[in-house]
Amino acid sequence: MDKLLIRGGRPLVGEVPISGAKNAALPELCAALLTAEPVTLANVPRLQDVATMLTLIRNMGVQVERIAAPGCEDTGAAGVVRIDASGLTTPEAPYKLVKTMRASVLALGPLLARFGEATVSLPGGCAIGSRPVDQHIKGLQAMGAEIVVEHGYMLAKLPAGRTRLQGARIATDMVTVTGTENLLMAATLAEGETVLENAAQEPEVADLAEMLISMGARIEGHGTSRIRIQGVEQLHGCTHAVVADRIEAGTFLCAVAATGGDALLRHGRADHLDAVIDKLREAGVQVQAEAGGIRVRSAGGPHLRAQGFRTMEYPGFPTDMQAQFMALNVVAQGTATVAETIFENRFMHVNELLRLGARIQTTDGRVAVVEGLGSAARLSGATVMATDLRASASLVIAGLVASGETLVDRIYHLDRGYDCMEAKLRGLGADIERIQ
C-alpha cells in the first residue's frame, strides 16, 4: 500500500496547474450515456474515481478511448477521453464497482431517461456520514418512473406504454449536488418541462448543464436554486472541457498559506472560491485573481490569524475545504471555532492532527475549537493515517509544515480526488515522495 513521506519546513514557490474537477468529470462521463453519438471530454483529471467510472461504463458496453492520459511526470498535461455509448447493451451498475464510489449513482438518471430502465446498486464511498439517495428516487418517481429497492439495488423502469419520462416540478427536501445532477440529466430527455426547486448551485452543476446544452439540451437557471429544463427527444455528441477543480485549488491555497511562499495556481477560478478566499484574506494571506489563474502569497502559518467558519452549501464555505483550512488554523495564531453543518462524521482527521501536535477539541462531532500554535511551537512529524479524501489533504498540509518526517498512510483516499498531488507539490519545492 502506497504512503507519502514528507519532510516539512519548505515554503512553496512557483506555478502549479489545477486539474479538471472530479465532481464535474464524473457526472459528465455519465452524461455521455444520454446520446448514441460520440462525446469528447477534455481536461479529465487522472484520478482513481475517474478510472472506476470508466470501468463502470465500459462494463455496460460503452466504448471508451483515452486519447491522452499522460502520467504524473507531466503535471501540466490534461487527459482527453472519448466516449461512444451507441453500443450500450447493459443498463446496469453492479455493486462490485458502485461500492467503491458514491458517484456511480449518477448513472441512474441517464440510463433511465435514454433506455427506459436501469439497475443501479446502492452506492458506497467515503465514510463521512449519511448521504441518502432517497431524493434521487423521489425525483425520478415524480417524473413517472417506477422504482423499487431490492437486494441492495435500485430497479427503475418506465410504466407500461410509456417511452419517456414526464416533466415535473421537483422540490427536494434538501440541497443535494448529485441529486440535482441526476434529475437534471434525466429531465433533458423527458417529455415536457421539468423545474428543479432547491437545486444545488455548485459550479460543477453549472458546468454539467453547459455540457448538456452543447449536446442540444434546453436548460435555464443553472447556477441558481431553480433550474428549468425543456425536454427534447434526443441529444447529440459534443466536445467539452471539464471546469477547473475549485477544491484542488483551495487545497493548494491552504498549503501555500500554511507553509509560506508565492505560487500561481494556473487555471484556478477565484470566482468559484469566494468564501474560502475571504477567510484566507482575513487570516492575512494575499490572494489575487490573475489572467492565468490565482496568485497566492503568504508569510506562513505562524504569521497568520486563525479563522472560524461554518460549512454551508455553495456559495457558502464548502465542507470539502473544512479539513484543509483546519490544518491551516492549527499552525496560525489565535483560537478559531469550526462548525461542520453538512456531514455528521467529518472530523476524523482531528485525531491524526493531534498526533502531529495540534491543539483541537471537538464537541458532538459537529464543532471543533482549534487553538493555533502560532510562533510558540511547531508541529512535529509522525506517522498518520488518512480516513477520507479531504482528511488526507489536511494531513499532507500539516506534514508540509511539521518538523521532521511525516508518513501519511492509506493515501488511496488521496488518489480518489487529487491528480498527481505529490508531483505537483514537488514542482513547488516540497520534499515529498510516494513510497511503498
Buried (B, 14 or more C-beta within 10 A) or exposed (E): EBBBBBBBBBBBBEBBBBBBBBBBBBBBBBBBBBBBBBBBBBBBBBBBBBBBBBEBBEBBEBBBEBEEBBEBEEBEBBBBBBBBBEEBEEBBBBBEBBBBBBBBBBBBBBBBBBBBBBBBBBBBBBEBEEBEBEBBBBBBBBBBBBBEEEEEBBBBBBEEEBEBBBBBEBEBEEBBBBBBBBBBBBBBBBBBBBBBEBBBBBBBBBBBBBBBBBBBBBBEBBBEBBBBBBBBEEBBBBEBBBBBBBBBBBBBBBBBBBBBBBBBBBBBBBEBBEBBBBBBEEBBBEBEBEEEBBBBBBBBBBBBBBBBBBBBBBBBBBBBBBBBBBBBBBBBBBEBBBBBBBBEBBBBBBBBBBBBBBBBEBEEBBBBBBBBBBEEEBBBBBBBBBBBBBBBBBBBBBBBBBBBBBBBBBBBBBBBBBBBBBBBBBBBBBBBEBEE
